[in-house]
Amino acid sequence: MRRVLLVSAAMAFLGLAAVWAALVPTTIVDVFLPGSQPLQSGGLQTPFGCSNCHGGYDVNVEPTFNWRGSMMSQAQRDPLYEACLAITNQDAPEAGDLCIRCHSPNGWLGGRSSPTDGSALVGIDYEGVHCDFCHRFVKPSPLGVNPFPNDPDYTAGTYDADQLYLANLDPIPPNSSNAMFIVDWDNTKRGPYNDATARHGTFYSPFHSEAHLCGTCHDVSNPVYWREPGDNYVPNEFNAPAPSFDQYTMFPVERTYSEWLMSEYNTPTGVFAPQFGGNKDYVSTCQDCHMKDVTGRGAKDRRTPVRDDLPLHDLTGGNAFIPDLVASLYPDDIDPAALDAGRQRAINMLQLAATVNVTVTSITNGYLASVEVINETGHKLPSGYPEGRRMWINVQAYDNHGVLVFESAAYDPATGVLDKYDPTAKIYEIKPGISNQLAAIIALEAGPSFHFVINDTLYKDNRIPPRGFTNANFDQIQSPVVDYAYADGQHWDVTEYTLPRTAKEVVTTLYYQTTSKEYVEFLRDENVTNDWGDILYDLWVINGKSAPVAMNTVVTRITGQTVAQVDGQLGTGLPGEFMLGQNHPNPFNPSTGISFSLPKACHVTLEVFNIKGQRVATLVDRRMQAGHHTVSFDAGRLASGAYLYRLQAGDFVESRKMVLVK
């Protein structure tokens, strides 16, 4: 019979004078998950060995450079993760094992995840999610069951090898989720091509083209809780594994993969989105967007075939803040150019993630601004790890003299404070927390909480769903809309603002922030076991307090009763000519938006130069579709002063001046 873990905790600790550590008692058994276990996958080859052939020849397409600039590469060096890991182990002893599985799989498989604070990890374990880990993945399937029965190349060449390894696992994971990875001990590399040639052995693996592979670490659940009818979560038996390893029977931590699973992207055709897919116009899997198809060689050997479907190993998400912190902490272990390129790719990805449309109409005594945000991604926006991650709409209205007469969701970059108490503010986020039932047992109040490993309920989730959303499907995958409402099929949100009659220009910006002031301070103040909370906080202060990225900016000008959208990502039609707008705001600190218009599709380069003519940033270097576009420029690491930005679009070339004031 299941007994309530937390009641047991209260009984176990009864009478102790000081209990700083565990809010709940857990053991390594409580967080056991099937799949490859420590020392069951042999030794993983270091990424340095892979880079001999897969790096040093073309940074635009090669795996090494692009992977080194990704947060996959820096997963174990991430100080926000380290600070969170400390709190996790404080709240539930040994639970940090869950985190290390995905952030340092080399260390975990090598048996160095004990102690679960990561103190036993060695240098190579800090290479994060690297080549040999992913390219030895085996798809979970019961013994004797071919997961790809209609693929003769897999059946003839790889199936027996997969079955040989699976026979050593007990139990075999039911699916690819929750870090239940299966990593073969055979050093043969698996990949998506059936015609690969290399100096090492190769296995053809259709699994590597499936989004299911990504679900391994991007569909995360807490195995300490059991899901009862009505989405009531109760603790499992103490010192015992979860009764089921189906991720939907546990408490959800993040559901990025499942959100994709229930979206329109998970269809044979996918969704028309050439801005994400590289050489593909339609995207359907995680890899299509986050490892877009490019043209090039996968290795430096000239005998390696040039492919038009080469997956770019950039693995880009939306984290444009942590790379700066990693560079500060580990200057000798990172490639600065790769990290800078990865950071810029993250900004570019964010600027493609949403479309913003603004309509302003005249009403009695003022104007009504209607702001529509359309989710262009294959999962909720934003998605992923919930704590501190958020997106919001900032609306500013100015009069004829440039005086601010209205603002919603004001953000102060000097303090990192978002005015979330503004009743008009629209902030997209998820807030897990502690239920009344749990609060009655432990020494914490009920309500939203950053104690992710003990959270057992959801208090808010107004993140924008993807195309194909239905409430029933998202309830099924434990990613429901909470304290808000979206109709089935709705992948957009509309917010209305009442503006004063004095408003003559409306600037609407959709912002994304990697982490909030509140979360960083929580990780600092709650840490009583090591100094990662202080380290993170100091880095947060030095590096601009996680300055938000402007995903899109739309400028609307009002003349009398006439309203005209003059700038932004979308207009009422295609622009008639090339145009480079003045950045806004200007002067700025530390970020600003640069808008331009393209009457036709072409290759676009947008660069920033200092007054000496030295290039300090490349914001865009790719083919773009016709339309109005806005790109965010974050100058957090540059000195105050004047800068020039230059747009080249086809034969059109124009430059403008902007001023950074810190």
C-alpha positions as CSV (number, residue, x, y, z in Angstrom):
1,M,0.0,0.0,0.0
2,R,1.3,3.4,-0.9
3,R,2.0,5.5,2.2
4,V,2.3,9.2,2.2
5,L,5.9,10.1,1.9
6,L,5.6,13.5,3.5
7,V,3.7,12.3,6.6
8,S,6.5,9.8,7.0
9,A,8.9,12.7,6.8
10,A,7.2,14.5,9.6
11,M,7.3,11.4,11.7
12,A,10.9,10.6,10.9
13,F,12.1,14.1,11.8
14,L,9.9,14.6,14.8
15,G,11.8,15.8,17.8
16,L,14.9,17.0,15.9
17,A,15.9,20.5,17.0
18,A,17.2,21.7,13.6
19,V,16.1,20.4,10.2
20,W,17.6,22.6,7.5
21,A,18.0,20.1,4.8
22,A,15.3,17.9,3.4
23,L,11.8,19.2,3.1
24,V,10.9,15.6,2.1
25,P,13.0,12.4,2.6
26,T,14.0,10.7,-0.6
27,T,16.6,8.2,-1.6
28,I,18.3,7.4,-4.8
29,V,15.8,4.5,-5.2
30,D,12.9,7.0,-5.2
31,V,14.3,8.7,-8.4
32,F,15.3,5.5,-10.1
33,L,14.5,5.4,-13.9
34,P,15.1,2.6,-16.3
35,G,17.4,2.7,-19.3
36,S,21.1,2.4,-19.4
37,Q,22.5,2.5,-15.9
38,P,25.9,3.7,-14.7
39,L,28.8,1.6,-16.2
40,Q,26.4,-0.1,-18.7
41,S,27.5,1.9,-21.7
42,G,31.2,1.6,-21.7
43,G,33.3,4.7,-22.0
44,L,32.0,7.5,-24.2
45,Q,34.4,9.0,-26.7
46,T,35.3,12.6,-26.0
47,P,34.0,15.3,-28.4
48,F,37.6,16.3,-28.9
49,G,38.2,13.1,-30.8
50,C,35.1,13.7,-32.9
51,S,36.2,17.2,-33.8
52,N,39.3,15.8,-35.6
53,C,37.0,15.0,-38.5
54,H,33.8,16.9,-37.8
55,G,35.3,20.3,-37.1
56,G,37.8,22.9,-38.4
57,Y,36.7,23.1,-42.0
58,D,33.5,25.3,-42.3
59,V,31.9,26.9,-39.3
60,N,28.7,27.5,-41.2
61,V,27.9,23.8,-41.5
62,E,30.3,21.7,-39.4
63,P,29.0,19.9,-36.3
64,T,31.8,20.8,-33.9
65,F,31.7,24.6,-34.1
66,N,27.9,24.8,-34.0
67,W,27.6,22.3,-31.2
68,R,30.2,24.1,-29.1
69,G,28.1,27.2,-29.3
70,S,24.9,25.5,-28.1
71,M,23.6,25.2,-24.6
72,M,23.7,21.4,-25.1
73,S,27.4,21.7,-25.1
74,Q,27.3,23.9,-22.0
75,A,24.6,22.0,-20.1
76,Q,26.9,21.1,-17.1
77,R,28.6,24.5,-17.1
78,D,25.4,26.4,-16.7
79,P,25.5,28.2,-13.3
80,L,21.7,28.6,-13.2
81,Y,21.5,24.8,-13.4
82,E,24.2,24.4,-10.7
83,A,22.3,26.7,-8.4
84,C,19.0,24.9,-9.0
85,L,20.8,21.5,-8.5
86,A,21.8,22.7,-5.0
87,I,18.3,23.5,-4.0
88,T,17.0,20.3,-5.5
89,N,19.3,18.2,-3.3
90,Q,18.4,20.3,-0.2
91,D,14.7,19.8,-0.8
92,A,14.8,16.1,-1.6
93,P,18.1,14.3,-0.9
94,E,19.6,12.4,-3.9
95,A,17.0,14.0,-6.3
96,G,19.9,15.8,-8.1
97,D,20.5,12.5,-9.8
98,L,17.6,13.3,-12.1
99,C,19.3,16.6,-13.1
100,I,22.8,15.2,-13.7
101,R,21.4,12.5,-16.1
102,C,20.6,15.1,-18.8
103,H,23.2,17.8,-17.9
104,S,26.2,15.5,-17.7
105,P,25.3,12.1,-19.2
106,N,29.0,11.3,-19.5
107,G,29.4,11.7,-15.8
108,W,26.2,9.9,-15.0
109,L,26.9,6.9,-17.2
110,G,30.5,6.9,-15.8
111,G,29.2,6.4,-12.3
112,R,30.1,9.9,-11.1
113,S,26.7,11.2,-10.2
114,S,27.2,10.2,-6.6
115,P,27.2,12.4,-4.6
116,T,24.3,14.0,-6.4
117,D,25.6,17.5,-6.0
118,G,28.0,16.8,-8.9
119,S,31.2,17.1,-6.9
120,A,32.5,13.8,-8.2
121,L,32.3,14.9,-11.9
122,V,35.6,15.3,-13.7
123,G,36.7,17.6,-16.6
124,I,35.3,15.6,-19.5
125,D,31.9,15.4,-17.7
126,Y,31.5,19.1,-18.2
127,E,31.2,18.7,-22.0
128,G,27.5,18.4,-21.5
129,V,25.3,16.6,-24.0
130,H,27.9,15.6,-26.6
131,C,28.5,13.6,-29.8
132,D,29.0,10.1,-28.6
133,F,26.1,10.2,-26.1
134,C,23.6,11.0,-28.8
135,H,25.1,8.9,-31.6
136,R,24.9,5.7,-29.5
137,F,21.2,6.1,-28.8
138,V,19.0,3.1,-29.2
139,K,15.2,3.4,-29.5
140,P,13.3,1.8,-26.7
141,S,11.3,-1.2,-27.9
142,P,10.4,-4.6,-26.3
143,L,12.6,-7.5,-27.0
144,G,11.6,-9.1,-30.3
145,V,9.7,-6.1,-31.5
146,N,11.1,-4.2,-34.5
147,P,10.4,-0.5,-34.1
148,F,10.9,0.1,-37.8
149,P,9.5,-3.0,-39.5
150,N,9.0,-1.3,-42.8
151,D,12.6,-0.1,-43.1
152,P,14.7,-2.9,-44.6
153,D,18.0,-1.1,-44.1
154,Y,17.4,-0.9,-40.4
155,T,16.1,-4.4,-40.1
156,A,19.1,-5.8,-42.0
157,G,21.8,-3.7,-40.5
158,T,20.9,-2.4,-37.0
159,Y,18.0,-4.2,-35.5
160,D,20.1,-7.2,-34.2
161,A,22.6,-4.8,-32.6
162,D,19.9,-2.9,-30.9
163,Q,18.2,-6.0,-29.6
164,L,21.6,-7.3,-28.3
165,Y,22.0,-4.3,-26.1
166,L,18.3,-4.1,-25.0
167,A,18.5,-7.6,-23.7
168,N,20.8,-6.4,-20.9
169,L,18.3,-3.8,-19.6
170,D,15.6,-4.7,-17.0
171,P,13.3,-3.0,-17.3
172,I,13.4,-1.4,-20.8
173,P,12.0,2.1,-20.7
174,P,8.4,2.3,-22.1
175,N,9.3,5.3,-24.2
176,S,11.8,8.1,-24.9
177,S,11.3,10.5,-22.1
178,N,12.4,11.6,-18.6
179,A,16.1,10.9,-19.2
180,M,15.4,7.2,-19.7
181,F,18.1,7.1,-22.4
182,I,19.5,3.9,-23.9
183,V,23.2,4.2,-24.9
184,D,24.8,1.2,-26.4
185,W,28.2,0.0,-25.2
186,D,29.2,-0.7,-28.7
187,N,31.3,2.3,-30.0
188,T,29.7,2.1,-33.4
189,K,28.1,5.5,-34.2
190,R,24.4,5.7,-35.1
191,G,23.0,8.3,-37.5
192,P,20.2,9.0,-39.9
193,Y,22.0,8.0,-43.2
194,N,22.0,4.6,-44.7
195,D,24.9,5.5,-47.0
196,A,27.3,6.9,-44.4
197,T,31.0,6.2,-44.7
198,A,33.5,7.0,-42.0
199,R,36.7,5.8,-40.4
200,H,34.7,4.5,-37.5
201,G,31.9,2.0,-37.6
202,T,28.4,3.2,-38.4
203,F,24.8,2.0,-37.9
204,Y,21.9,3.4,-39.8
205,S,19.3,4.7,-37.3
206,P,16.0,6.1,-38.3
207,F,15.4,6.9,-34.7
208,H,17.9,9.8,-35.1
209,S,15.4,11.5,-37.5
210,E,12.5,11.2,-35.0
211,A,11.3,13.8,-32.6
212,H,11.0,11.0,-30.0
213,L,14.8,11.1,-29.6
214,C,14.5,14.7,-28.4
215,G,11.8,13.7,-26.0
216,T,14.4,11.8,-24.0
217,C,15.5,15.0,-22.2
218,H,12.7,17.4,-23.1
219,D,9.7,15.6,-21.5
220,V,10.5,15.6,-17.9
221,S,8.5,14.3,-14.9
222,N,9.0,14.0,-11.2
223,P,8.9,10.2,-10.3
224,V,8.3,10.9,-6.6
225,Y,4.7,11.8,-7.3
226,W,1.8,9.6,-8.6
227,R,-1.0,11.0,-10.7
228,E,-4.5,10.2,-9.4
229,P,-7.8,11.0,-11.2
230,G,-8.5,14.7,-11.3
231,D,-4.8,15.5,-11.6
232,N,-4.3,15.1,-7.8
233,Y,-0.6,14.1,-7.2
234,V,0.4,12.1,-4.1
235,P,3.8,10.9,-3.0
236,N,4.9,7.3,-3.8
237,E,6.2,4.9,-1.2
238,F,9.4,5.9,0.5
239,N,12.6,4.3,-0.8
240,A,10.8,2.6,-3.8
241,P,10.8,3.3,-7.5
242,A,7.7,4.8,-9.1
243,P,5.1,2.1,-9.7
244,S,5.0,3.1,-13.5
245,F,7.6,4.7,-15.7
246,D,5.1,6.2,-18.0
247,Q,5.9,9.9,-17.7
248,Y,2.2,10.8,-17.7
249,T,1.7,9.0,-14.4
250,M,4.2,11.3,-12.7
251,F,4.1,15.1,-11.9
252,P,5.0,17.1,-15.0
253,V,8.1,19.3,-14.9
254,E,8.3,20.2,-18.6
255,R,6.4,18.9,-21.6
256,T,8.0,20.4,-24.7
257,Y,8.1,17.1,-26.6
258,S,4.5,16.2,-25.7
259,E,3.3,19.7,-26.7
260,W,4.9,19.0,-30.1
261,L,3.3,15.5,-30.1
262,M,-0.2,17.1,-29.8
263,S,0.5,19.8,-32.3
264,E,-0.2,20.2,-36.1
265,Y,3.6,19.9,-36.6
266,N,3.4,16.2,-35.8
267,T,1.8,15.3,-39.1
268,P,3.3,13.8,-42.3
269,T,3.2,17.2,-44.0
270,G,4.1,19.4,-41.1
271,V,3.7,23.1,-41.2
272,F,4.9,25.6,-43.8
273,A,7.7,27.4,-42.0
274,P,10.8,28.0,-44.3
275,Q,12.1,30.5,-41.8
276,F,13.0,27.6,-39.5
277,G,13.7,24.7,-41.8
278,G,16.8,25.8,-43.7
279,N,16.5,23.9,-47.0
280,K,13.0,22.6,-46.0
281,D,9.9,24.7,-46.5
282,Y,7.8,22.4,-44.3
283,V,8.9,21.4,-40.8
284,S,7.5,18.6,-38.7
285,T,10.0,17.4,-36.2
286,C,12.1,19.0,-33.5
287,Q,15.2,18.4,-35.7
288,D,13.6,20.3,-38.6
289,C,13.7,23.5,-36.6
290,H,16.5,23.0,-34.1
291,M,18.8,21.2,-36.5
292,K,17.7,22.7,-39.7
293,D,18.8,21.3,-43.1
294,V,21.8,23.0,-44.7
295,T,24.0,22.1,-47.7
296,G,27.5,20.9,-46.9
297,R,29.7,18.1,-45.7
298,G,29.3,16.4,-42.3
299,A,33.1,15.9,-42.1
300,K,36.3,17.6,-43.4
301,D,37.3,14.6,-45.6
302,R,36.7,15.6,-49.2
303,R,35.3,12.2,-49.9
304,T,32.4,12.9,-47.5
305,P,29.4,13.6,-49.7
306,V,27.8,17.0,-49.9
307,R,24.3,16.8,-48.7
308,D,21.4,19.2,-49.0
309,D,19.8,17.6,-45.9
310,L,22.7,17.9,-43.6
311,P,21.3,18.7,-40.1
312,L,23.0,21.7,-38.7
313,H,24.2,20.8,-35.2
314,D,23.4,24.2,-33.7
315,L,20.6,22.8,-31.5
316,T,19.4,26.3,-31.0
317,G,16.8,27.3,-28.3
318,G,16.0,30.6,-26.8
319,N,18.8,31.0,-24.2
320,A,20.7,34.1,-25.1
321,F,21.8,35.0,-21.5
322,I,23.6,32.0,-20.0
323,P,26.3,31.8,-22.7
324,D,27.8,35.1,-21.2
325,L,27.9,33.5,-17.8
326,V,29.5,30.4,-19.0
327,A,32.2,32.4,-20.8
328,S,32.9,34.2,-17.5
329,L,33.2,31.0,-15.5
330,Y,35.1,28.8,-17.9
331,P,37.2,31.0,-20.2
332,D,39.7,28.2,-20.8
333,D,37.1,25.6,-21.7
334,I,34.9,27.2,-24.2
335,D,35.3,28.6,-27.8
336,P,34.3,32.3,-27.5
337,A,33.5,32.6,-31.2
338,A,31.3,29.5,-31.1
339,L,29.5,30.7,-27.9
340,D,28.9,34.2,-29.4
341,A,27.5,32.6,-32.6
342,G,25.3,30.4,-30.5
343,R,24.0,33.3,-28.5
344,Q,23.1,35.2,-31.7
345,R,21.4,32.2,-33.1
346,A,19.2,32.0,-30.0
347,I,18.2,35.7,-30.5
348,N,17.4,35.0,-34.1
349,M,15.3,32.0,-33.1
350,L,13.4,34.0,-30.6
351,Q,12.7,36.6,-33.3
352,L,11.1,34.0,-35.5
353,A,9.1,32.4,-32.7
354,A,6.1,34.8,-32.7
355,T,4.3,37.1,-35.0
356,V,2.9,40.3,-33.5
357,N,0.0,42.3,-35.0
358,V,-1.2,45.5,-33.6
359,T,-4.5,47.2,-34.4
360,V,-5.4,50.7,-32.9
361,T,-8.9,52.0,-33.2
362,S,-10.5,55.3,-32.1
363,I,-12.9,55.1,-29.1
364,T,-14.5,57.6,-26.9
365,N,-11.8,59.6,-25.0
366,G,-9.0,57.6,-26.4
367,Y,-7.8,54.6,-28.5
368,L,-8.1,50.8,-28.2
369,A,-4.9,49.0,-29.0
370,S,-5.4,45.3,-29.8
371,V,-2.2,43.2,-29.7
372,E,-2.3,39.8,-31.2
373,V,0.6,37.4,-30.5
374,I,0.8,34.3,-32.8
375,N,2.8,31.3,-31.7
376,E,4.9,30.2,-34.7
377,T,6.6,27.3,-32.9
378,G,5.7,23.6,-32.5
379,H,5.2,23.8,-28.7
380,K,3.9,26.2,-26.2
381,L,5.4,29.7,-26.2
382,P,7.5,29.9,-24.1
383,S,8.2,26.2,-23.4
384,G,10.8,24.2,-21.5
385,Y,11.9,24.4,-17.9
386,P,9.3,26.6,-16.2
387,E,11.0,28.5,-13.3
388,G,11.9,32.1,-14.1
389,R,11.3,31.7,-17.9
390,R,8.7,34.2,-19.2
391,M,7.5,36.3,-22.1
392,W,5.5,39.6,-21.9
393,I,4.0,42.4,-24.0
394,N,5.3,45.9,-23.4
395,V,3.1,48.7,-24.8
396,Q,4.3,52.2,-24.7
397,A,2.3,55.2,-26.0
398,Y,3.9,58.6,-26.6
399,D,2.4,62.0,-27.3
400,N,3.4,64.5,-30.0
401,H,6.4,65.7,-27.9
402,G,7.7,62.2,-27.3
403,V,6.5,62.1,-23.7
404,L,5.4,58.7,-22.4
405,V,1.7,58.8,-21.6
406,F,1.0,55.1,-21.2
407,E,3.0,52.0,-20.5
408,S,2.0,48.4,-19.7
409,A,4.5,45.8,-18.3
410,A,7.3,48.2,-17.7
411,Y,10.7,46.7,-17.2
412,D,13.6,48.4,-15.4
413,P,16.9,47.1,-16.7
414,A,18.8,48.7,-13.8
415,T,17.0,46.6,-11.2
416,G,15.7,43.7,-13.3
417,V,12.2,44.4,-12.0
418,L,9.2,43.7,-14.3
419,D,6.1,45.6,-13.1
420,K,3.9,42.5,-12.9
421,Y,1.5,44.3,-10.5
422,D,0.4,46.5,-13.4
423,P,-3.2,45.3,-13.9
424,T,-2.9,45.6,-17.7
425,A,0.3,43.6,-17.9
426,K,0.3,40.4,-20.0
427,I,3.0,38.0,-18.9
428,Y,3.1,34.5,-20.4
429,E,4.4,31.9,-18.0
430,I,3.8,28.7,-16.0
431,K,3.7,28.7,-12.2
432,P,3.9,25.3,-10.5
433,G,3.6,25.2,-6.8
434,I,2.6,23.6,-3.6
435,S,-0.9,22.3,-2.9
436,N,-2.9,23.0,0.3
437,Q,-2.6,19.2,1.0
438,L,1.1,19.3,0.8
439,A,1.5,22.6,2.6
440,A,-0.3,21.2,5.6
441,I,2.6,18.7,6.0
442,I,5.7,20.6,5.2
443,A,7.0,24.0,6.5
444,L,6.1,25.9,3.3
445,E,3.0,27.9,2.3
446,A,0.6,26.8,-0.4
447,G,0.9,28.6,-3.7
448,P,3.3,29.1,-6.5
449,S,6.8,27.9,-5.6
450,F,10.3,27.7,-7.1
451,H,10.9,24.4,-5.2
452,F,10.5,22.5,-8.4
453,V,11.3,19.0,-7.0
454,I,8.5,19.2,-4.4
455,N,5.9,21.1,-6.4
456,D,2.7,19.0,-6.8
457,T,0.2,21.3,-8.5
458,L,-0.1,24.0,-11.2
459,Y,-1.4,27.5,-10.4
460,K,-1.0,29.2,-13.8
461,D,-0.2,28.3,-17.4
462,N,-1.3,30.9,-19.9
463,R,1.5,30.2,-22.4
464,I,0.3,30.3,-26.0
465,P,-0.4,26.8,-27.5
466,P,0.9,25.7,-30.8
467,R,-1.1,25.0,-34.0
468,G,-3.3,22.0,-33.6
469,F,-4.0,22.6,-29.9
470,T,-7.0,21.1,-28.2
471,N,-7.7,21.4,-24.5
472,A,-8.5,17.6,-24.3
473,N,-5.1,16.6,-25.8
474,F,-3.1,19.0,-23.7
475,D,-4.9,17.9,-20.5
476,Q,-3.9,14.3,-21.5
477,I,-0.2,15.2,-21.6
478,Q,-0.4,17.2,-18.4
479,S,0.1,20.6,-20.0
480,P,-3.3,22.2,-19.5
481,V,-4.2,25.8,-19.7
482,V,-4.5,27.0,-16.1
483,D,-6.2,30.2,-14.8
484,Y,-6.7,31.3,-18.5
485,A,-8.6,30.1,-21.5
486,Y,-7.7,29.1,-25.1
487,A,-10.3,27.7,-27.5
488,D,-9.5,24.4,-29.4
489,G,-7.4,25.3,-32.4
490,Q,-6.3,28.7,-30.9
491,H,-2.6,29.3,-31.3
492,W,-2.7,33.0,-30.7
493,D,-3.6,35.4,-27.9
494,V,-5.2,38.9,-28.1
495,T,-4.8,41.5,-25.4
496,E,-6.5,44.9,-25.5
497,Y,-5.2,48.2,-24.0
498,T,-7.1,51.5,-23.5
499,L,-4.8,54.4,-24.5
500,P,-5.4,58.1,-23.8
501,R,-6.4,60.5,-26.5
502,T,-3.0,62.2,-26.3
503,A,-1.3,59.1,-27.7
504,K,0.3,59.7,-31.1
505,E,2.8,56.8,-31.4
506,V,2.4,53.3,-29.9
507,V,5.4,51.0,-29.6
508,T,4.6,47.4,-28.9
509,T,7.3,44.9,-28.0
510,L,7.1,41.2,-27.2
511,Y,10.0,40.4,-24.8
512,Y,11.5,37.1,-23.8
513,Q,13.5,36.6,-20.6
514,T,15.6,33.5,-19.7
515,T,15.3,34.0,-16.0
516,S,13.7,36.4,-13.6
517,K,15.1,38.5,-10.7
518,E,12.7,36.6,-8.4
519,Y,14.1,33.2,-9.3
520,V,17.8,34.3,-9.2
521,E,17.2,35.8,-5.7
522,F,15.4,32.6,-4.6
523,L,18.4,30.4,-5.7
524,R,20.7,32.8,-3.8
525,D,18.7,33.1,-0.6
526,E,17.6,29.4,-0.2
527,N,21.1,27.9,-0.7
528,V,22.6,26.7,2.5
529,T,24.9,24.0,1.1
530,N,27.3,25.7,-1.4
531,D,28.0,29.0,-3.0
532,W,26.4,28.4,-6.4
533,G,23.5,30.7,-5.5
534,D,25.9,33.6,-4.8
535,I,27.9,32.8,-7.9
536,L,24.8,32.9,-10.1
537,Y,23.6,36.1,-8.5
538,D,26.9,37.9,-9.0
539,L,27.1,36.8,-12.6
540,W,23.5,37.9,-13.1
541,V,24.3,41.4,-11.9
542,I,27.5,41.7,-13.9
543,N,26.0,40.5,-17.1
544,G,22.9,42.7,-17.3
545,K,20.5,40.9,-15.1
546,S,19.2,38.6,-17.8
547,A,18.2,41.5,-20.1
548,P,15.1,40.5,-22.0
549,V,15.3,39.9,-25.8
550,A,12.9,41.9,-28.0
551,M,11.3,39.2,-30.1
552,N,9.3,41.7,-32.2
553,T,8.5,45.4,-32.1
554,V,5.7,47.1,-33.9
555,V,5.4,50.9,-34.1
556,T,2.0,52.4,-34.8
557,R,1.5,56.1,-35.5
558,I,-1.7,58.0,-35.0
559,T,-2.8,61.1,-36.9
560,G,-6.1,62.5,-35.9
561,Q,-8.6,59.7,-36.4
562,T,-6.2,57.8,-38.8
563,V,-4.0,55.0,-37.6
564,A,-1.1,53.7,-39.7
565,Q,1.3,50.9,-38.8
566,V,4.6,52.1,-40.1
567,D,7.0,49.5,-38.9
568,G,7.2,46.0,-37.4
569,Q,7.3,42.5,-38.5
570,L,4.0,42.5,-40.3
571,G,2.2,45.3,-42.3
572,T,-1.1,45.5,-44.1
573,G,0.7,44.2,-47.2
574,L,4.2,43.8,-48.7
575,P,6.3,46.9,-48.6
576,G,6.8,48.7,-51.9
577,E,10.5,49.4,-51.4
578,F,13.6,48.5,-49.3
579,M,13.8,50.5,-46.1
580,L,16.0,50.7,-43.0
581,G,14.4,52.3,-40.0
582,Q,15.9,54.1,-37.1
583,N,16.5,51.9,-34.2
584,H,14.1,52.1,-31.2
585,P,14.7,53.1,-28.5
586,N,17.6,55.4,-29.3
587,P,19.7,56.1,-27.2
588,F,19.3,52.6,-25.7
589,N,20.7,50.4,-22.8
590,P,21.4,47.6,-23.4
591,S,19.0,46.4,-26.1
592,T,17.2,48.1,-29.0
593,G,15.2,47.0,-32.1
594,I,16.2,47.6,-35.7
595,S,13.5,47.5,-38.3
596,F,13.7,47.1,-42.0
597,S,11.4,46.3,-45.0
598,L,12.0,44.0,-47.9
599,P,9.8,44.2,-51.0
600,K,11.1,40.8,-52.1
601,A,12.9,37.8,-50.7
602,C,16.7,38.1,-50.8
603,H,19.8,37.5,-48.8
604,V,20.1,40.0,-45.9
605,T,23.1,41.1,-43.9
606,L,22.7,43.4,-40.9
607,E,25.9,44.3,-39.1
608,V,26.9,46.7,-36.4
609,F,30.2,48.7,-36.4
610,N,31.9,50.9,-33.9
611,I,33.1,54.4,-34.8
612,K,36.5,52.9,-35.9
613,G,34.7,50.9,-38.5
614,Q,35.3,47.6,-36.7
615,R,32.5,45.1,-36.9
616,V,31.2,44.3,-33.4
617,A,28.1,42.2,-34.3
618,T,26.4,40.4,-37.2
619,L,22.7,40.3,-36.5
620,V,21.5,38.8,-39.7
621,D,23.2,36.8,-42.4
622,R,20.7,34.7,-44.3
623,R,17.9,34.7,-46.9
624,M,14.7,36.4,-45.6
625,Q,11.2,36.6,-47.0
626,A,9.6,39.8,-48.2
627,G,7.9,41.8,-45.5
628,H,8.5,44.1,-42.5
629,H,11.1,42.7,-40.0
630,T,12.5,43.8,-36.6
631,V,15.7,42.4,-35.2
632,S,16.8,42.9,-31.6
633,F,20.4,44.1,-30.8
634,D,21.7,43.4,-27.3
635,A,24.8,45.5,-26.6
636,G,25.3,44.4,-23.0
637,R,29.0,43.7,-23.5
638,L,29.8,46.8,-25.5
639,A,31.0,50.2,-24.2
640,S,28.9,53.3,-24.3
641,G,29.2,55.3,-27.5
642,A,28.0,55.8,-31.0
643,Y,27.6,52.8,-33.4
644,L,26.6,52.3,-37.0
645,Y,24.3,49.6,-38.2
646,R,24.4,48.6,-41.9
647,L,21.8,46.7,-43.9
648,Q,22.6,45.1,-47.2
649,A,19.6,43.4,-48.9
650,G,20.3,42.4,-52.4
651,D,21.7,45.5,-54.1
652,F,20.2,47.8,-51.4
653,V,22.7,49.2,-48.9
654,E,22.0,51.7,-46.1
655,S,23.5,52.7,-42.7
656,R,22.2,54.5,-39.7
657,K,23.7,55.7,-36.4
658,M,22.6,54.7,-32.9
659,V,23.9,55.6,-29.4
660,L,24.5,53.2,-26.5
661,V,24.3,54.9,-23.1
662,K,25.1,52.9,-20.0
